[in-house]
Amino acid sequence: MLMPEAVNQSADIRREERVETEFCAWYIPEGNSIAQKVKVRDLSQNGVKLEFPNWPDRSRRFHLALTLPGELKSARIECEWRWQLNQTIGAQFRQPLPFELLGKITDSCDGSATCLGNPPDNQGRPF
């Protein structure tokens, strides 16, 4: 049985791993050609919290497309839906996010919601 201190310590560790942020990305449901703009609320090497402007088109697996400033091609991250609370969802990355990409994302964002707001290079068409 875990002692209360161990439970609190474990929760603190998880919070430290997440980077609270706010920038736009693109949600692309599996098997769907329509990209939907979302806000990334927090990010870690293993997952992401997203906020949708409207009720999300739920797909168990989806891609998150990010266009970093100065890059022409979107980075596409394969994700799996884990939880939902109203218009906010939590997702786990199918593969851990490389530290290099995580660093580029957090370094590129200055808190503006348009930091990574360019549409995916396919303009919403299937990949």
N, CA, C and O atoms as a Tinker XYZ file with bonds, in Angstrom:
   508  protein
     1  N      0.840000   -1.183000    0.000000    73     2
     2  CA     0.000000    0.000000    0.000000    64     1     3
     3  C      0.887000    1.249000    0.000000    63     2     4     5
     4  O      1.874000    1.330000    0.732000    81     3
     5  N      0.509000    2.226000   -0.845000    73     3     6
     6  CA     1.289000    3.459000   -0.930000    64     5     7
     7  C      0.949000    4.385000    0.228000    63     6     8     9
     8  O     -0.212000    4.535000    0.610000    81     7
     9  N      1.954000    4.981000    0.757000    73     7    10
    10  CA     1.768000    5.975000    1.804000    64     9    11
    11  C      1.351000    7.290000    1.148000    63    10    12    13
    12  O      1.713000    7.536000   -0.002000    81    11
    13  N      0.598000    8.145000    1.852000    73    11    14
    14  CA     0.166000    9.421000    1.268000    64    13    15
    15  C      1.311000   10.242000    0.695000    63    14    16    17
    16  O      1.145000   10.900000   -0.332000    81    15
    17  N      2.476000   10.212000    1.349000    73    15    18
    18  CA     3.618000   10.976000    0.836000    64    17    19
    19  C      4.035000   10.461000   -0.536000    63    18    20    21
    20  O      4.379000   11.245000   -1.419000    81    19
    21  N      4.003000    9.126000   -0.716000    73    19    22
    22  CA     4.401000    8.528000   -1.991000    64    21    23
    23  C      3.421000    8.900000   -3.089000    63    22    24    25
    24  O      3.825000    9.165000   -4.221000    81    23
    25  N      2.134000    8.922000   -2.764000    73    23    26
    26  CA     1.120000    9.292000   -3.753000    64    25    27
    27  C      1.321000   10.739000   -4.177000    63    26    28    29
    28  O      1.316000   11.038000   -5.371000    81    27
    29  N      1.498000   11.643000   -3.214000    73    27    30
    30  CA     1.712000   13.055000   -3.533000    64    29    31
    31  C      2.991000   13.261000   -4.323000    63    30    32    33
    32  O      3.023000   14.064000   -5.255000    81    31
    33  N      4.045000   12.542000   -3.960000    73    31    34
    34  CA     5.312000   12.667000   -4.671000    64    33    35
    35  C      5.149000   12.215000   -6.117000    63    34    36    37
    36  O      5.658000   12.863000   -7.031000    81    35
    37  N      4.442000   11.107000   -6.330000    73    35    38
    38  CA     4.225000   10.601000   -7.684000    64    37    39
    39  C      3.421000   11.599000   -8.518000    63    38    40    41
    40  O      3.729000   11.798000   -9.692000    81    39
    41  N      2.395000   12.230000   -7.935000    73    39    42
    42  CA     1.602000   13.235000   -8.655000    64    41    43
    43  C      2.456000   14.445000   -8.993000    63    42    44    45
    44  O      2.325000   15.005000  -10.081000    81    43
    45  N      3.338000   14.864000   -8.070000    73    43    46
    46  CA     4.215000   16.002000   -8.327000    64    45    47
    47  C      5.173000   15.707000   -9.471000    63    46    48    49
    48  O      5.429000   16.575000  -10.306000    81    47
    49  N      5.700000   14.494000   -9.516000    73    47    50
    50  CA     6.626000   14.123000  -10.587000    64    49    51
    51  C      5.931000   14.236000  -11.932000    63    50    52    53
    52  O      6.500000   14.786000  -12.875000    81    51
    53  N      4.703000   13.723000  -12.037000    73    51    54
    54  CA     3.990000   13.793000  -13.304000    64    53    55
    55  C      3.763000   15.244000  -13.715000    63    54    56    57
    56  O      3.947000   15.586000  -14.884000    81    55
    57  N      3.371000   16.093000  -12.787000    73    55    58
    58  CA     3.147000   17.498000  -13.111000    64    57    59
    59  C      4.410000   18.161000  -13.627000    63    58    60    61
    60  O      4.347000   18.995000  -14.531000    81    59
    61  N      5.544000   17.807000  -13.073000    73    59    62
    62  CA     6.802000   18.408000  -13.510000    64    61    63
    63  C      7.156000   18.007000  -14.936000    63    62    64    65
    64  O      7.825000   18.763000  -15.641000    81    63
    65  N      6.717000   16.830000  -15.371000    73    63    66
    66  CA     7.035000   16.362000  -16.714000    64    65    67
    67  C      6.246000   17.108000  -17.780000    63    66    68    69
    68  O      6.675000   17.173000  -18.932000    81    67
    69  N      5.102000   17.670000  -17.416000    73    67    70
    70  CA     4.235000   18.344000  -18.379000    64    69    71
    71  C      4.621000   19.814000  -18.513000    63    70    72    73
    72  O      4.975000   20.472000  -17.535000    81    71
    73  N      4.544000   20.309000  -19.739000    73    71    74
    74  CA     4.812000   21.714000  -20.011000    64    73    75
    75  C      3.475000   22.373000  -20.317000    63    74    76    77
    76  O      2.843000   22.063000  -21.327000    81    75
    77  N      3.041000   23.288000  -19.441000    73    75    78
    78  CA     1.809000   24.027000  -19.712000    64    77    79
    79  C      2.102000   25.030000  -20.807000    63    78    80    81
    80  O      3.092000   25.759000  -20.753000    81    79
    81  N      1.229000   25.058000  -21.804000    73    79    82
    82  CA     1.459000   25.918000  -22.953000    64    81    83
    83  C      0.132000   26.246000  -23.605000    63    82    84    85
    84  O     -0.909000   25.743000  -23.184000    81    83
    85  N      0.160000   27.069000  -24.608000    73    83    86
    86  CA    -1.032000   27.355000  -25.397000    64    85    87
    87  C     -0.588000   27.701000  -26.806000    63    86    88    89
    88  O     -0.039000   28.774000  -27.058000    81    87
    89  N     -0.833000   26.778000  -27.713000    73    87    90
    90  CA    -0.582000   27.039000  -29.121000    64    89    91
    91  C     -1.528000   26.192000  -29.951000    63    90    92    93
    92  O     -2.137000   25.249000  -29.445000    81    91
    93  N     -1.648000   26.527000  -31.208000    73    91    94
    94  CA    -2.564000   25.813000  -32.090000    64    93    95
    95  C     -1.850000   24.707000  -32.843000    63    94    96    97
    96  O     -0.675000   24.814000  -33.193000    81    95
    97  N     -2.596000   23.648000  -33.077000    73    95    98
    98  CA    -2.121000   22.520000  -33.872000    64    97    99
    99  C     -3.333000   22.008000  -34.652000    63    98   100   101
   100  O     -4.405000   22.612000  -34.604000    81    99
   101  N     -3.167000   20.907000  -35.362000    73    99   102
   102  CA    -4.239000   20.347000  -36.182000    64   101   103
   103  C     -4.511000   18.912000  -35.782000    63   102   104   105
   104  O     -3.601000   18.086000  -35.718000    81   103
   105  N     -5.780000   18.623000  -35.514000    73   103   106
   106  CA    -6.270000   17.286000  -35.164000    64   105   107
   107  C     -6.777000   16.649000  -36.449000    63   106   108   109
   108  O     -7.670000   17.189000  -37.102000    81   107
   109  N     -6.210000   15.501000  -36.813000    73   107   110
   110  CA    -6.618000   14.801000  -38.031000    64   109   111
   111  C     -7.059000   13.395000  -37.639000    63   110   112   113
   112  O     -6.216000   12.534000  -37.388000    81   111
   113  N     -8.384000   13.147000  -37.582000    73   111   114
   114  CA    -8.880000   11.832000  -37.190000    64   113   115
   115  C     -8.445000   10.748000  -38.173000    63   114   116   117
   116  O     -8.331000   10.995000  -39.374000    81   115
   117  N     -8.206000    9.555000  -37.654000    73   115   118
   118  CA    -7.828000    8.426000  -38.501000    64   117   119
   119  C     -8.946000    8.157000  -39.508000    63   118   120   121
   120  O    -10.120000    8.088000  -39.142000    81   119
   121  N     -8.571000    8.007000  -40.773000    73   119   122
   122  CA    -9.541000    7.711000  -41.818000    64   121   123
   123  C    -10.386000    8.896000  -42.233000    63   122   124   125
   124  O    -11.371000    8.723000  -42.951000    81   123
   125  N    -10.030000   10.092000  -41.802000    73   123   126
   126  CA   -10.817000   11.274000  -42.125000    64   125   127
   127  C     -9.918000   12.289000  -42.818000    63   126   128   129
   128  O     -8.746000   12.435000  -42.470000    81   127
   129  N    -10.469000   12.975000  -43.786000    73   127   130
   130  CA    -9.666000   13.929000  -44.546000    64   129   131
   131  C     -9.758000   15.356000  -44.002000    63   130   132   133
   132  O     -9.092000   16.252000  -44.521000    81   131
   133  N    -10.556000   15.577000  -42.986000    73   131   134
   134  CA   -10.768000   16.932000  -42.477000    64   133   135
   135  C     -9.896000   17.192000  -41.250000    63   134   136   137
   136  O     -9.972000   16.472000  -40.255000    81   135
   137  N     -9.078000   18.221000  -41.337000    73   135   138
   138  CA    -8.253000   18.636000  -40.198000    64   137   139
   139  C     -9.035000   19.665000  -39.388000    63   138   140   141
   140  O     -9.721000   20.514000  -39.956000    81   139
   141  N     -8.933000   19.590000  -38.067000    73   139   142
   142  CA    -9.623000   20.522000  -37.182000    64   141   143
   143  C     -8.586000   21.218000  -36.307000    63   142   144   145
   144  O     -7.742000   20.563000  -35.694000    81   143
   145  N     -8.651000   22.542000  -36.253000    73   143   146
   146  CA    -7.708000   23.311000  -35.440000    64   145   147
   147  C     -8.039000   23.119000  -33.960000    63   146   148   149
   148  O     -9.201000   23.199000  -33.562000    81   147
   149  N     -7.006000   22.865000  -33.149000    73   147   150
   150  CA    -7.163000   22.665000  -31.709000    64   149   151
   151  C     -6.102000   23.476000  -30.972000    63   150   152   153
   152  O     -5.104000   23.891000  -31.561000    81   151
   153  N     -6.327000   23.695000  -29.680000    73   151   154
   154  CA    -5.314000   24.335000  -28.832000    64   153   155
   155  C     -4.633000   23.259000  -28.002000    63   154   156   157
   156  O     -5.291000   22.412000  -27.397000    81   155
   157  N     -3.325000   23.303000  -27.982000    73   155   158
   158  CA    -2.549000   22.421000  -27.118000    64   157   159
   159  C     -2.410000   23.139000  -25.782000    63   158   160   161
   160  O     -1.860000   24.238000  -25.719000    81   159
   161  N     -2.911000   22.516000  -24.710000    73   159   162
   162  CA    -2.906000   23.129000  -23.377000    64   161   163
   163  C     -1.729000   22.675000  -22.532000    63   162   164   165
   164  O     -1.194000   23.449000  -21.738000    81   163
   165  N     -1.324000   21.422000  -22.700000    73   163   166
   166  CA    -0.085000   20.976000  -22.076000    64   165   167
   167  C      0.480000   19.821000  -22.872000    63   166   168   169
   168  O     -0.209000   19.179000  -23.664000    81   167
   169  N      1.752000   19.580000  -22.636000    73   167   170
   170  CA     2.510000   18.669000  -23.479000    64   169   171
   171  C      3.572000   17.987000  -22.636000    63   170   172   173
   172  O      4.164000   18.598000  -21.746000    81   171
   173  N      3.805000   16.725000  -22.922000    73   171   174
   174  CA     4.909000   16.005000  -22.296000    64   173   175
   175  C      5.523000   15.115000  -23.370000    63   174   176   177
   176  O      5.079000   15.125000  -24.518000    81   175
   177  N      6.517000   14.366000  -23.007000    73   175   178
   178  CA     7.135000   13.469000  -23.975000    64   177   179
   179  C      6.167000   12.357000  -24.369000    63   178   180   181
   180  O      6.293000   11.787000  -25.453000    81   179
   181  N      5.208000   12.042000  -23.508000    73   179   182
   182  CA     4.323000   10.908000  -23.761000    64   181   183
   183  C      2.885000   11.262000  -24.093000    63   182   184   185
   184  O      2.109000   10.373000  -24.441000    81   183
   185  N      2.500000   12.526000  -23.997000    73   183   186
   186  CA     1.108000   12.842000  -24.260000    64   185   187
   187  C      0.827000   14.326000  -24.338000    63   186   188   189
   188  O      1.716000   15.168000  -24.212000    81   187
   189  N     -0.464000   14.614000  -24.556000    73   187   190
   190  CA    -0.885000   15.984000  -24.812000    64   189   191
   191  C     -2.312000   16.184000  -24.305000    63   190   192   193
   192  O     -3.110000   15.247000  -24.281000    81   191
   193  N     -2.621000   17.417000  -23.899000    73   191   194
   194  CA    -3.992000   17.795000  -23.575000    64   193   195
   195  C     -4.426000   18.810000  -24.622000    63   194   196   197
   196  O     -3.759000   19.823000  -24.831000    81   195
   197  N     -5.557000   18.531000  -25.283000    73   195   198
   198  CA    -6.057000   19.375000  -26.367000    64   197   199
   199  C     -7.408000   19.966000  -26.006000    63   198   200   201
   200  O     -8.213000   19.337000  -25.318000    81   199
   201  N     -7.647000   21.180000  -26.478000    73   199   202
   202  CA    -8.944000   21.826000  -26.310000    64   201   203
   203  C     -9.521000   22.106000  -27.694000    63   202   204   205
   204  O     -8.868000   22.715000  -28.541000    81   203
   205  N    -10.754000   21.652000  -27.908000    73   203   206
   206  CA   -11.438000   21.839000  -29.182000    64   205   207
   207  C    -12.362000   23.045000  -29.105000    63   206   208   209
   208  O    -12.925000   23.316000  -28.044000    81   207
   209  N    -12.536000   23.786000  -30.220000    73   207   210
   210  CA   -13.471000   24.915000  -30.214000    64   209   211
   211  C    -14.924000   24.433000  -30.187000    63   210   212   213
   212  O    -15.796000   25.121000  -29.657000    81   211
   213  N    -15.182000   23.262000  -30.753000    73   211   214
   214  CA   -16.509000   22.649000  -30.792000    64   213   215
   215  C    -16.375000   21.221000  -30.283000    63   214   216   217
   216  O    -15.277000   20.773000  -29.954000    81   215
   217  N    -17.487000   20.512000  -30.219000    73   215   218
   218  CA   -17.443000   19.119000  -29.783000    64   217   219
   219  C    -16.560000   18.330000  -30.733000    63   218   220   221
   220  O    -16.770000   18.397000  -31.944000    81   219
   221  N    -15.579000   17.584000  -30.237000    73   219   222
   222  CA   -14.633000   16.896000  -31.118000    64   221   223
   223  C    -15.232000   15.732000  -31.891000    63   222   224   225
   224  O    -16.127000   15.037000  -31.409000    81   223
   225  N    -14.723000   15.537000  -33.097000    73   223   226
   226  CA   -15.037000   14.372000  -33.923000    64   225   227
   227  C    -14.136000   13.256000  -33.399000    63   226   228   229
   228  O    -12.968000   13.167000  -33.776000    81   227
   229  N    -14.674000   12.417000  -32.542000    73   227   230
   230  CA   -13.852000   11.444000  -31.811000    64   229   231
   231  C    -13.337000   10.328000  -32.711000    63   230   232   233
   232  O    -14.085000    9.694000  -33.455000    81   231
   233  N    -12.047000   10.119000  -32.613000    73   231   234
   234  CA   -11.374000    9.029000  -33.305000    64   233   235
   235  C    -10.383000    8.431000  -32.313000    63   234   236   237
   236  O     -9.583000    9.160000  -31.728000    81   235
   237  N    -10.424000    7.131000  -32.117000    73   235   238
   238  CA    -9.528000    6.497000  -31.133000    64   237   239
   239  C     -8.073000    6.825000  -31.435000    63   238   240   241
   240  O     -7.290000    7.122000  -30.533000    81   239
   241  N     -7.726000    6.766000  -32.704000    73   239   242
   242  CA    -6.369000    7.134000  -33.126000    64   241   243
   243  C     -6.463000    8.322000  -34.070000    63   242   244   245
   244  O     -7.393000    8.436000  -34.868000    81   243
   245  N     -5.482000    9.198000  -33.959000    73   243   246
   246  CA    -5.467000   10.387000  -34.806000    64   245   247
   247  C     -4.044000   10.895000  -34.908000    63   246   248   249
   248  O     -3.147000   10.432000  -34.204000    81   247
   249  N     -3.856000   11.857000  -35.796000    73   247   250
   250  CA    -2.563000   12.529000  -35.921000    64   249   251
   251  C     -2.715000   13.960000  -35.426000    63   250   252   253
   252  O     -3.750000   14.599000  -35.622000    81   251
   253  N     -1.680000   14.438000  -34.793000    73   251   254
   254  CA    -1.586000   15.830000  -34.398000    64   253   255
   255  C     -0.529000   16.439000  -35.306000    63   254   256   257
   256  O      0.624000   16.008000  -35.289000    81   255
   257  N     -0.909000   17.436000  -36.097000    73   255   258
   258  CA     0.028000   18.069000  -37.034000    64   257   259
   259  C      0.474000   19.411000  -36.467000    63   258   260   261
   260  O     -0.343000   20.246000  -36.079000    81   259
   261  N      1.788000   19.596000  -36.430000    73   259   262
   262  CA     2.396000   20.823000  -35.919000    64   261   263
   263  C      3.305000   21.394000  -36.986000    63   262   264   265
   264  O      4.116000   20.666000  -37.559000    81   263
   265  N      3.188000   22.674000  -37.264000    73   263   266
   266  CA     4.094000   23.335000  -38.188000    64   265   267
   267  C      4.950000   24.297000  -37.376000    63   266   268   269
   268  O      4.468000   25.317000  -36.882000    81   267
   269  N      6.213000   23.960000  -37.250000    73   267   270
   270  CA     7.127000   24.804000  -36.482000    64   269   271
   271  C      7.527000   26.021000  -37.297000    63   270   272   273
   272  O      7.666000   25.915000  -38.516000    81   271
   273  N      7.717000   27.177000  -36.664000    73   271   274
   274  CA     8.154000   28.370000  -37.390000    64   273   275
   275  C      9.441000   28.094000  -38.166000    63   274   276   277
   276  O     10.380000   27.494000  -37.643000    81   275
   277  N      9.468000   28.539000  -39.410000    73   275   278
   278  CA    10.651000   28.364000  -40.249000    64   277   279
   279  C     10.733000   27.020000  -40.951000    63   278   280   281
   280  O     11.673000   26.781000  -41.709000    81   279
   281  N      9.765000   26.134000  -40.716000    73   279   282
   282  CA     9.773000   24.833000  -41.381000    64   281   283
   283  C      8.602000   24.763000  -42.344000    63   282   284   285
   284  O      7.524000   25.286000  -42.063000    81   283
   285  N      8.819000   24.111000  -43.482000    73   283   286
   286  CA     7.780000   24.027000  -44.502000    64   285   287
   287  C      6.841000   22.850000  -44.285000    63   286   288   289
   288  O      5.662000   22.933000  -44.629000    81   287
   289  N      7.336000   21.772000  -43.728000    73   287   290
   290  CA     6.542000   20.561000  -43.583000    64   289   291
   291  C      6.055000   20.402000  -42.141000    63   290   292   293
   292  O      6.771000   20.720000  -41.192000    81   291
   293  N      4.824000   19.903000  -41.997000    73   291   294
   294  CA     4.261000   19.654000  -40.671000    64   293   295
   295  C      4.880000   18.414000  -40.048000    63   294   296   297
   296  O      5.155000   17.430000  -40.735000    81   295
   297  N      5.095000   18.472000  -38.747000    73   295   298
   298  CA     5.446000   17.270000  -37.992000    64   297   299
   299  C      4.127000   16.599000  -37.641000    63   298   300   301
   300  O      3.229000   17.244000  -37.099000    81   299
   301  N      4.000000   15.311000  -37.943000    73   299   302
   302  CA     2.770000   14.578000  -37.636000    64   301   303
   303  C      3.064000   13.576000  -36.532000    63   302   304   305
   304  O      3.967000   12.747000  -36.649000    81   303
   305  N      2.294000   13.665000  -35.468000    73   303   306
   306  CA     2.495000   12.803000  -34.310000    64   305   307
   307  C      1.274000   11.907000  -34.174000    63   306   308   309
   308  O      0.148000   12.393000  -34.074000    81   307
   309  N      1.500000   10.593000  -34.169000    73   307   310
   310  CA     0.400000    9.641000  -34.032000    64   309   311
   311  C     -0.004000    9.554000  -32.561000    63   310   312   313
   312  O      0.837000    9.362000  -31.683000    81   311
   313  N     -1.307000    9.699000  -32.308000    73   311   314
   314  CA    -1.827000    9.761000  -30.942000    64   313   315
   315  C     -2.960000    8.764000  -30.744000    63   314   316   317
   316  O     -3.570000    8.284000  -31.700000    81   315
   317  N     -3.223000    8.469000  -29.475000    73   315   318
   318  CA    -4.357000    7.629000  -29.100000    64   317   319
   319  C     -5.163000    8.350000  -28.028000    63   318   320   321
   320  O     -4.627000    8.769000  -27.002000    81   319
   321  N     -6.466000    8.488000  -28.285000    73   319   322
   322  CA    -7.403000    9.171000  -27.393000    64   321   323
   323  C     -7.449000    8.430000  -26.065000    63   322   324   325
   324  O     -7.590000    7.207000  -26.059000    81   323
   325  N     -7.332000    9.137000  -24.926000    73   323   326
   326  CA    -7.364000    8.501000  -23.608000    64   325   327
   327  C     -8.554000    8.936000  -22.756000    63   326   328   329
   328  O     -9.182000    8.096000  -22.112000    81   327
   329  N     -8.877000   10.225000  -22.737000    73   327   330
   330  CA    -9.986000   10.704000  -21.922000    64   329   331
   331  C    -10.569000   11.966000  -22.535000    63   330   332   333
   332  O     -9.946000   12.610000  -23.379000    81   331
   333  N    -11.787000   12.312000  -22.091000    73   331   334
   334  CA   -12.452000   13.525000  -22.567000    64   333   335
   335  C    -13.264000   14.122000  -21.437000    63   334   336   337
   336  O    -13.923000   13.403000  -20.685000    81   335
   337  N    -13.216000   15.441000  -21.317000    73   335   338
   338  CA   -14.047000   16.197000  -20.394000    64   337   339
   339  C    -14.544000   17.409000  -21.169000    63   338   340   341
   340  O    -13.802000   18.366000  -21.393000    81   339
   341  N    -15.805000   17.356000  -21.574000    73   339   342
   342  CA   -16.401000   18.387000  -22.420000    64   341   343
   343  C    -15.595000   18.528000  -23.713000    63   342   344   345
   344  O    -15.511000   17.576000  -24.490000    81   343
   345  N    -15.008000   19.689000  -23.952000    73   343   346
   346  CA   -14.274000   19.913000  -25.202000    64   345   347
   347  C    -12.767000   19.759000  -25.032000    63   346   348   349
   348  O    -11.999000   20.156000  -25.907000    81   347
   349  N    -12.346000   19.187000  -23.916000    73   347   350
   350  CA   -10.926000   18.946000  -23.655000    64   349   351
   351  C    -10.674000   17.446000  -23.651000    63   350   352   353
   352  O    -11.437000   16.677000  -23.068000    81   351
   353  N     -9.588000   17.040000  -24.312000    73   351   354
   354  CA    -9.245000   15.617000  -24.334000    64   353   355
   355  C     -7.786000   15.423000  -23.925000    63   354   356   357
   356  O     -6.965000   16.335000  -24.020000    81   355
   357  N     -7.498000   14.230000  -23.476000    73   355   358
   358  CA    -6.127000   13.827000  -23.207000    64   357   359
   359  C     -5.768000   12.708000  -24.164000    63   358   360   361
   360  O     -6.580000   11.816000  -24.413000    81   359
   361  N     -4.573000   12.745000  -24.696000    73   359   362
   362  CA    -4.126000   11.718000  -25.634000    64   361   363
   363  C     -2.712000   11.289000  -25.290000    63   362   364   365
   364  O     -1.911000   12.058000  -24.758000    81   363
   365  N     -2.438000   10.048000  -25.609000    73   363   366
   366  CA    -1.095000    9.497000  -25.425000    64   365   367
   367  C     -0.453000    9.378000  -26.796000    63   366   368   369
   368  O     -1.099000    8.955000  -27.755000    81   367
   369  N      0.818000    9.750000  -26.892000    73   367   370
   370  CA     1.545000    9.567000  -28.143000    64   369   371
   371  C      1.827000    8.081000  -28.321000    63   370   372   373
   372  O      2.172000    7.397000  -27.358000    81   371
   373  N      1.686000    7.576000  -29.543000    73   371   374
   374  CA     1.952000    6.161000  -29.819000    64   373   375
   375  C      3.434000    5.849000  -29.617000    63   374   376   377
   376  O      3.783000    4.737000  -29.220000    81   375
   377  N      4.293000    6.808000  -29.882000    73   375   378
   378  CA     5.730000    6.702000  -29.622000    64   377   379
   379  C      6.111000    7.937000  -28.810000    63   378   380   381
   380  O      5.583000    9.019000  -29.068000    81   379
   381  N      7.006000    7.806000  -27.842000    73   379   382
   382  CA     7.412000    9.002000  -27.094000    64   381   383
   383  C      7.937000   10.086000  -28.036000    63   382   384   385
   384  O      8.639000    9.805000  -29.008000    81   383
   385  N      7.584000   11.310000  -27.727000    73   383   386
   386  CA     8.035000   12.449000  -28.515000    64   385   387
   387  C      9.541000   12.605000  -28.331000    63   386   388   389
   388  O     10.012000   12.687000  -27.197000    81   387
   389  N     10.304000   12.647000  -29.422000    73   387   390
   390  CA    11.753000   12.840000  -29.265000    64   389   391
   391  C     12.035000   14.147000  -28.512000    63   390   392   393
   392  O     11.377000   15.161000  -28.743000    81   391
   393  N     13.015000   14.108000  -27.616000    73   391   394
   394  CA    13.358000   15.300000  -26.831000    64   393   395
   395  C     13.677000   16.485000  -27.734000    63   394   396   397
   396  O     13.360000   17.626000  -27.397000    81   395
   397  N     14.305000   16.221000  -28.887000    73   395   398
   398  CA    14.651000   17.303000  -29.819000    64   397   399
   399  C     13.394000   18.016000  -30.305000    63   398   400   401
   400  O     13.355000   19.246000  -30.340000    81   399
   401  N     12.357000   17.248000  -30.683000    73   399   402
   402  CA    11.114000   17.849000  -31.155000    64   401   403
   403  C     10.393000   18.561000  -30.011000    63   402   404   405
   404  O      9.879000   19.663000  -30.201000    81   403
   405  N     10.348000   17.952000  -28.836000    73   403   406
   406  CA     9.727000   18.589000  -27.678000    64   405   407
   407  C     10.405000   19.926000  -27.377000    63   406   408   409
   408  O      9.736000   20.919000  -27.090000    81   407
   409  N     11.732000   19.945000  -27.444000    73   407   410
   410  CA    12.480000   21.184000  -27.223000    64   409   411
   411  C     12.173000   22.237000  -28.269000    63   410   412   413
   412  O     12.009000   23.411000  -27.938000    81   411
   413  N     12.092000   21.826000  -29.546000    73   411   414
   414  CA    11.767000   22.777000  -30.620000    64   413   415
   415  C     10.388000   23.386000  -30.402000    63   414   416   417
   416  O     10.194000   24.589000  -30.577000    81   415
   417  N      9.432000   22.543000  -30.017000    73   415   418
   418  CA     8.066000   23.029000  -29.807000    64   417   419
   419  C      8.031000   24.030000  -28.656000    63   418   420   421
   420  O      7.500000   25.131000  -28.805000    81   419
   421  N      8.589000   23.656000  -27.521000    73   419   422
   422  CA     8.526000   24.550000  -26.361000    64   421   423
   423  C      9.356000   25.808000  -26.573000    63   422   424   425
   424  O      8.979000   26.875000  -26.089000    81   423
   425  N     10.483000   25.711000  -27.288000    73   423   426
   426  CA    11.298000   26.897000  -27.575000    64   425   427
   427  C     10.607000   27.834000  -28.559000    63   426   428   429
   428  O     10.800000   29.048000  -28.498000    81   427
   429  N      9.797000   27.274000  -29.472000    73   427   430
   430  CA     9.146000   28.070000  -30.513000    64   429   431
   431  C      7.937000   28.826000  -30.005000    63   430   432   433
   432  O      7.536000   29.828000  -30.598000    81   431
   433  N      7.353000   28.360000  -28.917000    73   431   434
   434  CA     6.102000   28.946000  -28.442000    64   433   435
   435  C      6.362000   30.012000  -27.393000    63   434   436   437
   436  O      7.090000   29.802000  -26.423000    81   435
   437  N      5.749000   31.149000  -27.617000    73   435   438
   438  CA     5.893000   32.247000  -26.661000    64   437   439
   439  C      4.582000   32.492000  -25.929000    63   438   440   441
   440  O      4.381000   33.555000  -25.341000    81   439
   441  N      3.688000   31.503000  -25.967000    73   439   442
   442  CA     2.392000   31.650000  -25.310000    64   441   443
   443  C      1.308000   32.126000  -26.249000    63   442   444   445
   444  O      0.142000   32.186000  -25.857000    81   443
   445  N      1.660000   32.470000  -27.493000    73   443   446
   446  CA     0.631000   32.926000  -28.421000    64   445   447
   447  C     -0.068000   31.724000  -29.037000    63   446   448   449
   448  O      0.565000   30.711000  -29.334000    81   447
   449  N     -1.361000   31.842000  -29.225000    73   447   450
   450  CA    -2.154000   30.733000  -29.753000    64   449   451
   451  C     -1.924000   30.523000  -31.240000    63   450   452   453
   452  O     -2.465000   29.575000  -31.809000    81   451
   453  N     -1.143000   31.370000  -31.883000    73   451   454
   454  CA    -0.915000   31.208000  -33.313000    64   453   455
   455  C      0.486000   30.703000  -33.616000    63   454   456   457
   456  O      0.870000   30.609000  -34.782000    81   455
   457  N      1.240000   30.382000  -32.603000    73   455   458
   458  CA     2.629000   29.960000  -32.784000    64   457   459
   459  C      2.768000   28.853000  -33.821000    63   458   460   461
   460  O      3.604000   28.945000  -34.720000    81   459
   461  N      1.955000   27.806000  -33.702000    73   459   462
   462  CA     2.028000   26.682000  -34.634000    64   461   463
   463  C      0.708000   26.559000  -35.381000    63   462   464   465
   464  O      0.244000   25.448000  -35.640000    81   463
   465  N      0.107000   27.672000  -35.725000    73   463   466
   466  CA    -1.237000   27.655000  -36.278000    64   465   467
   467  C     -1.357000   27.497000  -37.774000    63   466   468   469
   468  O     -2.465000   27.610000  -38.299000    81   467
   469  N     -0.267000   27.240000  -38.496000    73   467   470
   470  CA    -0.381000   27.054000  -39.938000    64   469   471
   471  C     -1.068000   25.734000  -40.244000    63   470   472   473
   472  O     -0.873000   24.755000  -39.522000    81   471
   473  N     -1.874000   25.689000  -41.310000    73   471   474
   474  CA    -2.535000   24.426000  -41.643000    64   473   475
   475  C     -1.515000   23.371000  -42.039000    63   474   476   477
   476  O     -0.406000   23.709000  -42.453000    81   475
   477  N     -1.877000   22.084000  -41.917000    73   475   478
   478  CA    -0.965000   21.044000  -42.377000    64   477   479
   479  C     -0.673000   21.248000  -43.853000    63   478   480   481
   480  O     -1.493000   21.814000  -44.575000    81   479
   481  N      0.484000   20.795000  -44.307000    73   479   482
   482  CA     0.878000   21.045000  -45.692000    64   481   483
   483  C     -0.047000   20.387000  -46.702000    63   482   484   485
   484  O      0.027000   20.709000  -47.888000    81   483
   485  N     -0.913000   19.478000  -46.278000    73   483   486
   486  CA    -1.839000   18.842000  -47.214000    64   485   487
   487  C     -3.169000   19.585000  -47.285000    63   486   488   489
   488  O     -4.081000   19.151000  -47.989000    81   487
   489  N     -3.292000   20.710000  -46.558000    73   487   490
   490  CA    -4.505000   21.526000  -46.556000    64   489   491
   491  C     -5.751000   20.724000  -46.181000    63   490   492   493
   492  O     -6.842000   21.012000  -46.675000    81   491
   493  N     -5.601000   19.727000  -45.318000    73   491   494
   494  CA    -6.750000   18.967000  -44.849000    64   493   495
   495  C     -7.075000   17.751000  -45.687000    63   494   496   497
   496  O     -8.000000   17.010000  -45.356000    81   495
   497  N     -6.338000   17.522000  -46.770000    73   495   498
   498  CA    -6.590000   16.334000  -47.596000    64   497   499
   499  C     -5.966000   15.115000  -46.933000    63   498   500   501
   500  O     -5.110000   15.270000  -46.062000    81   499
   501  N     -6.373000   13.899000  -47.320000    73   499   502
   502  CA    -5.797000   12.695000  -46.710000    64   501   503
   503  C     -4.297000   12.634000  -46.918000    63   502   504   505
   504  O     -3.782000   13.142000  -47.914000    81   503
   505  N     -3.600000   12.017000  -45.987000    73   503   506
   506  CA    -2.141000   11.902000  -46.060000    64   505   507
   507  C     -1.756000   10.835000  -47.025000    63   506   508
   508  O     -0.568000   10.585000  -47.227000    81   507
